[in-house]
Amino acid sequence: MPRDLRVSSRNALYQQWRSLLTNRTKRRRLGQFLVQGVRPVTLAVERGWPLHAVLYCASRRLSKWAQGLLEEVDAPHFAVAQELMEELGAQQGSAPEVLVVAKMPPDDLSRVPTGPDLLTVVLDRPGSPGNIGTVVRSADAFGASGVVLTGHGADPYDPQAVRASTGSLFAVPVVRVPGHREVIAWVGALRQAGVRVRVIGTDEGGEVEVADLDWGQPTLVVVGNESRGLSSAWRAACEQVTRIPIGGAASSLNASLAATVVLYEAAWQRRRGTRPLPVLPA
């Protein structure tokens, strides 16, 4: 077995890893991203995610977890100087034991499971990588089929998004597409195949409260941009727009919270097999 390679200076390989943290264009061109944190790294390995490299701190005594991971992962191993691991792990004064360089999956809507239980979140031009990660985490927690990102927005493989997902990025398909047309075409194909998918938007001015909808049907939930809301194209594509009733001084919920509330309501209804009471006319 070849010996692990050592990286003790800011050489070209280190610079490439560093660019995965800060440069979206290079991440996309290389098709790679850096994974930080024990739980995200563990889930990437447990889910059999393709890995390009495993980086470990050359000067630390590794835990049983880290040693087991190095034994399990069939990818090049690099013993990296502590100072460099601190920089790559964004942990001043505390170098992570292990980081991994993971491969990006294809942005193909066929990765999203379909069928009568379809529940997929569509984020329209999301502006915050942290919000993306939170939505992915909520999608995983409440049994959603996947998360689709449309338009120009934040990167789901930004380190902030990966950390915010706490590893759920490796459990829930996340797909980027240029705009709403690709998603609507996909929905049309599903309907032709017999899956009666609804497209439901979310907005503070929606005509029906979230608890009054039947979430037992195959559904796409469309959540708009944090500051601009749903685009006019997505609003036109939605069959209904739902609202979350709120009180207090808050005027609205941010995108990740709104998606989480809707996903919880859908999971609650589906778990109990219940349907909302009909809304009676005034």
N, C-alpha and C positions, 0 to 999 in steps of 0.2 A: 504493500500500500504506500503511495507517495506521501512524503512528509507534508505537514501543513505549511503553507507559505506564510512568511512573516512580513508585516507591513509596519515599519517603524518611522516612516517619514511621509510627508505630504506629497507622495509621488502621483503619477498619472492615475493609478488605480484608485487611490484615496480620493483624488479630485473628482473622479467619476461618481463614487459613492456619495460624496458631498453634494454633487449637483442633483442627486435624486431627492435631497431634502429641500432644495431651494429653487430648482429650475423645472417648471412644468413641461416646457418644450423638450428638454433632454429626457425627462421621464418617459414622455410619449414616444420619442424617437427610439430610445433604447428598449421600450416595452418593459421597463423594470421600475420597482419602487422599493423603498427601504421600510422595514417593519421594526418598530420599537415596542418594548414592553413585553412582560412575561406572558400575559394572556394572549395578546395578538400573535406572538411568535408560536406559542403552544398550539393555538387553533390552526394556524397556517400549516403546521406540521401534521396535526391530527387529521386535518381534512385533505391531506395529500396534495397541497398546493405546490405547483412547480416552483422550485427554488434555484436561483443561480449561484448563491454563495451563502456561507455561514461565517459570520465574523464573531470572534470571541476575544475577550480581554486577555492579553498575553501575560499580564503581571498579577492577575487575580487567581485565587484558589477557587476553582469552579465548584458550584453546588452539584448535588446528584442530578437535579433537573437539567442543568446545563451539560453535564457529562453525558447523560442519557440522550439528550437532543443531538449532540455531536456524533454519537454512535449511530443514531437512527437515520440522520439525514444524509442521503447520497448526493452530496453537492460539494464543490471545493470548499475547504476550510481555510480561514485566514486568522492567524494570531496577530492581533492589532495592538499597537502600543496604547497604554491607558489614556494618555492625553487625547489621542485621536478618537478612541472610543467615546470619551466624554463629549467630544464635539459632534460625533455622529449620533450619539444618543441624546443630545441636547440636555445633558445633566452635568452642570458645572460641579466639579469636585467629587462626582460619583459616576464612575464608568459602568455602564450596563455590562452584565456578563456576556450576553449574546444579542446580536442583531442578525437579521436575515435580509437578503436581497431577493425579492419575489418577482415572479413574472406576471405581467398584466394579462388577464384573459381577453379574448376577442369581444368587441362591442357588438354582440349579436343578440337580437331579441329572442332567438330560439333558445337561449340559455334560461329564460324565465319559464318555469313550469306552468302549464296551462291545464284547464279542466274546470269542473263545476266549483272547485274551491278557490279559483283564481282571486287573489287580492294583491294588487300591485300598486305601489306608490309611484307617481310621476312627479318629479320636481322640475318646475319650469324655471330655467335660468337661475339656479340656486347661487346665492352670492357668498355663502360662508361654508368653508370646508368643515368647520365644527358642526354646523347644522346638518350637513350631509351625513357625517358619521353618526350623529344622534338619531337621524331618521333610519339609517341602516340598522342600528342597534334596536330601535323600537320595532322595525319590521321583523327582525329576527325574534324578538320577545313575543310578538303577538301573531306570529304565524303567517306573515305575508309571503307572497311568492317571489317578490323581487322589488328592486328599486330602479327606476329608469330616470335618467337625467337628460333633459332636452334643452337645446339652445346653448349659447355660450355662457358658462357659469363656472363655479369653483370646481376643483379637481377632486374626485373621490379618492385619489391616490396621494394626495397631499398628506404629509405626516400628521397634521392636525386632524384630518378626516379619519385616517387609519386609527389613530389613538382614540378618538371620540367613539368609534364603532366598537371599541374594546374587543376586537376580534371578530365581530359579526360580519365584517366585510368578507370573511372567508367561509361564511355559512349561508349568505343570502346573495343571489346573483345581482350584481350592479352593472347596468349597461348604459353607455352614453350614446345618444343619437343626435344628429344635427338639429332636428326640430320636431314639431308636432306631426308633420305629414307622415314620417316613418312610423310613428306610433299608431296613428289612425289607420294606416294601411295594414298594420299588423292586427289591429282590432277587427278590421274588415275581414281579413283572412280567417280569424278565429270564428267570427260569426258564420262565415260560409261553411266552416267545419262543424258547426252545431253548438259552439260555445257562445251563449248569449251574454256578451260582456256589456256592462254599462260603463259609461264614463261620467264620473261625478267630480265636479270641481268644489273647491273650498274657498269661501270668501266671507268676510264679516257681514256682507250684504246679501248673503244667500237666501233663497226663498223658503227653504225648509230647514228645520233644526236637525242636527246630526242624529239625534235619538229617534226621530220620526221616520227615518229611512229604513228600508229593509236591506240589511247588509249581508243577508244570506246568499245573495246572488253573486256571480262572477263580476268583479268590479275593479276598475281603475280609479284611483283617487288622485286627483291632480291638485298639487299645492303650488301656489304662485311664488314669485320672487319676494324676498323679505321686505323690500321697500316699495315695489311697484305692483305686487299682486299678480293675478293671472293676466297673461297676454290676451289681446283681443281674439287672436286665433284660437287659443285654448278655450276661452270663454264660449266662443261660438261652437266648438266641438263638444262641449259638455252637455249632456242631456238634462242634468240638474246641477244646481249649485247649492251646497249646504253651508250652514253657518253653525258656529259653536256659541251658544249663549254664554255671555260673561257679564260680570258685574264689577263693582269697584271703579277705581280711577283708570284702569287699563282700557285702552281703546281697541286692542286686538292682541292676539297671541302671535309669537314668531312662528316661522315655518315649521321648525322641528317640533314645537309643542303642539301646533295644530294637527300635524300628521299623527303624532302620538295619541292625541285624544280620539281622532277618527279611528285609528287602528284598534284602540282599546274597545271602542263601542262595537266595531265589527267583530272582534274576537269574543266579546261578551255575548253578543247575539248568537254567533255561530256555536259557541260552546254550549249554550243552553237550548239551542234550537228554537229560540223565541223570536217573535216578530213584534215590532212596535204596534201599539194601539192605533187605530185609524184616527186621523185628525178630523174632528167633527166641525161642521160649519158653525160660525158664530151665530 
